[in-house]
């Protein structure tokens, strides 16, 4: 369905479901979200039940516009307004001190809340029709590969979701960048669809990395094992990739290779299927989760991913692949 021509009656029906305490899955520019009324604790609990998500793991609240920030956050620093003005709507989540109206169910019991204004016409229309904040993690089972199409949501969550709005494939394909401003300094908690460089240029200073600070803020997508396909992943440099693939194939295993280097060696052989991934980071990010979903559907035994570059553009990709492979396979 063309995201610009989704019927208004579907948007209104989805907003009515949210007001009734039900869940709605909807597209954003990053991934599909599983949404519920962020001010309704019972509705928010349904998200955790559907996803199998630990209740201490906080959610991101999606709002329609920057002007709604004071309803959800307090003591908002100047840096937050600057980043919101520069990048909202867009793939940036700000962690701020929560206002008194934010339920504990949204924040995992913390005194902070994650907020963002998504950049997708369906998400925008839904937020305006609903009128409030929508708490929405990715519309998948907890810890698994995020959905970037409506079909991915249907395959993983099925009829457990009250309504699914189909906006086609997500434009960015990896989750939002998360920056905490809750305790003064700007701290990067999760790399994502917005570059660190863009944030630093707007603030005119370097931002801190969570690992280098005493920050104990919990936020979405920060567990060591996350974004993981059912098929185990290993990460290898290009020169080791094929040796490992042939080693596994000789044992009778079905191997999928995520190949990045452009050396014309993406050739399928007995037991080995090669997926040539884009050479540009933003295109790789758009394709990554969809490719992992395809591989899971095809019942491979192993995924071997070629180590991505370590440049600034690839920070979010490296983060996602490392977490997906964390279960001890690499």
N, C-alpha and C positions, 0 to 999 in steps of 0.2 A: 504494500500500500504506500502511495506517495505520502511522506510525512507532512507535506504542506496541504493536503486535501483530505485528511481524515475527517469524517463527518462530525459536526459539532454535537450531534446527539450522542455520539459515543463518548466524547469528552464530558458532557454533562452527566451521562450515566455513570462514568467512572468517578466523577466528583461526588455524586450522590452516594455511591458505594463507600467512598472514604468517609463521608459524613455519617454513614450508618455503622462505622467501625469495622469495615471490611478492608481487604487488601487489593491493591491494583499494581500490576507490573507495567512499567512504562519505559520508553527509551530516553536516554540522555546522549550527549555527544561522546561520553566515555564508554559506559556499558549500560545494560538494562538494569533498572532498579526495582526492588520489591517494596512498594510504598504503603504506608498507613498514616492515619492522622497522628501527627507528632504530639498533639496535646491530649491524646486519649490513651491512657496506660494499657487498657484492655486490648485496644487495637494494635498497639505496638508489640504487645506480648505475642500476638499472632505471627508477627514476622519471625520471632525467635523460634516459635514452634514449627513453622513451615520450613525454615532453613536448617533447623537443628543447630542453632547458633547459641553459644554460651551467653547467659544473661548478663555477664559482666563486660561483654564486648560491646562498646558503644556504637551508636548509629550516627549517620550524618543526616541533618535536617536540611531539606531542600526548600528554599523560599523563592518567591516570585521576583523580588527586587531588593536592592541594597537598602531601600528605605524601611524594610521590615526587620533589619538587624536589631534595633533596640528592643523589639518584642521578645527576642530570644537570647540576647547577650547583654551584659552590663560591663561597666568600666571599659568601654571599647576604645582602644588606643588609636592614635592618629594613623599609625602604620596600617591598621586594619582598614580604615576608610580609604587610604591611598591604594592599597591592593585591591579592594573591592571596586573602586572607581576604575582602576586600570584593567581588571581581568574578569569582572562579572558583567554579563553572564559568561561562564567559562569553566574550565577544568581545574579550579582552585577551591580547596576546602580550608576554611579558617577555623582554628580552635581558639575559642574565647571563653571568658568566664560566663557561666550560664545565668540566665535570668531566673526569677523565682517561678515562672510559669512552666519551665521545662521539666517534664517528669523524670524521675530517677531511671525509669525503664529505658529512656533514650540515651542517657549518659553513662550507663553502667555504674551509677552511684557516684560519679565524679562531680567536681564542681565546675567542670568545663563542658562545652558543647561544640560539635563540629557543624559548620554551616556553609552552604554554597548556593549559588544561583546557576542552575544548569543552562546550557546553551543548545537547546533543541526545541523546535516549534511545538512538538506534542507535550513535552514537559512544561514548557511555558504556558501553553493553553490550559493544561490540567491544573497547574498551580493557580492561575488566575481564576479559573472556574471554581476551584475548591476554596480559595480565599485564605487558607492557613498554611502552616508548614507541613511538609510531608517527610516523615522519617523513612529513609530508603537506603538500605545496603544493596549490594548486587543481588539480582534475582536468581540465585542458585542455591545449591546445598552448601552449607558452611565449609569453607576451606577449599572448595573445588574451583574449576575454571569458571571465570566470569562469563556471562552470556553477552554476546554482541549482536544477536538476532533474536527475534521473537520465537523462532523455532527452538533455539537453545533453551529459552525459558520453558517452553512447552515440554520439551524432552525431559527436563530435570524436575520441574515442579508440577506440571500437569494441571489437574483440576483443583489442586489445593489453593490456587490463587483465585481471588474473586473475579478478576477481569484482567485481560492482557491486551494492551494497546500496541499494535504493530507499526513501528516507524521505520522498518527496514534496517539495514546494517548500521551499526554505530560508526560515526565519522572518525573518532580517535582510537577507540578500541582498548585502551588501558585506563585504569582508574585515575581519579583526580589527584593532583599534588596536594599534600596536606602540610600546612604551616601552622604551628602553634604560636599565638601571640598572647597566651593566657598569663604569662609570668614575666612580661617585660620584653625580653629579647625575642626576635623572630627565630624559630627553630624548625628546621625541616624534619618532619616525622615520616613522610612517605614521598618519594619522587613519583611523578606521574605525568599527566598530559600537558602541564605547563612547566617550562624549563626553569631551573634554578637561576640561570643567568637573567631571565626576564624579571624574576622577582627581585633579585639583587639590584638590577638597574633601576627599578622603580623605587626601592628603598634607599638607594645610594649607599649601600653597605653590604658586606658579606652576611649571609645568614648562617646560623650554627647548625651543625648536624646533631641529631638526637643522640647518637652514640657518644658524642664528645661533651655532652652536658649531663647534668643530674636530673634532667627532665624525666618524670615518671608518668607523663600523660599517656593514657591508653587511647588508641585511635584505630579506626578500621584498617584492616589489611596488614597489620604489623606483626602477626605471629610468624615464627620461623618457617612453618609449613603452611603455605597459602597458595591460592591460584593453581592448585594441583590437579592435573588430569588423573583419571583412573590408572592410566598406563604410566609406569615409573619412568622418570627422566634422568638421564646422565648428561653432564656438560663436558665437552672435550674440545681442545684446540683442533684446528683443521687437519693437522698432520697425524693426529691420533684417531680421528673420527672413523675413517674407513677400516683401520686395523681392528678397532673395537667392534664395528658392525659385522665384519666377517667372522670375528671370533664368536659372537653371539649367534650368527646365522648357522655356523657349523654345528652348533649345539641344538639346532632345530628351532631356534627362536625367530619370531617374526619381528623385524626391526624397521622402525621409521626414523629417517634422518631429517633433521631440520638443518639444511645446508645454507650457509651464508656466503662463503667465499665464491667469487666469480671465476672459476677455473674450468668450467665446462665438464666437471666430473659428476654431475648429478644424473647418474645412470642407475636405473633399477636393475638389480640382479637377484639371484635366487635367495628369497627370504628377506631381501632388503628393498624398501621403497623410499625413494628420495623426494623430499619436498623442498624445492628451491625457494628460499625466503627472500623477500625484498632486501636490497642493499642499503636503502635509506631507512633511518630509524623510525620516522613517523609512519611509513608504509608497513614496516615490519610490525609495529605496534598494532596497526589496524588489522593485520592478518593473523597475529599470533594466536589469540584465543579461538578464533574460528578454525584454524588449522589443528589445534589441540582437540577441539570437539570432533572434527572429522576423523582424527586418528583413533580417538576413543571408540567411535562408532565402528571402526573397521577392525577392532579386536587385535591390535598389535600387542606384542609382549614387552617391547622396550621402545623408548624414544631417546635418540641421541641428538642433542642440540649442539651445534657448533658455537663455541664461545664467542659472544658478540664483542665488538670493539669496546674499549673502556673510555671513550670520549664522552663529553658532556651530553651529547644528543642521545646517548645510549644508556644513560643512568637508570631510567625507569624500566627499560627492557631487561637490563642485567638484574635489577631488583626482582622482577616478576619471575624470571627463569630460575634464579637462585632459590627463591622461596618454593617454587613448584618442584624443584629437585631436592628439597631439604630432607626428605624422608630417608636419606642414607644411601641413595643410589649414585651419588657423585662425590 
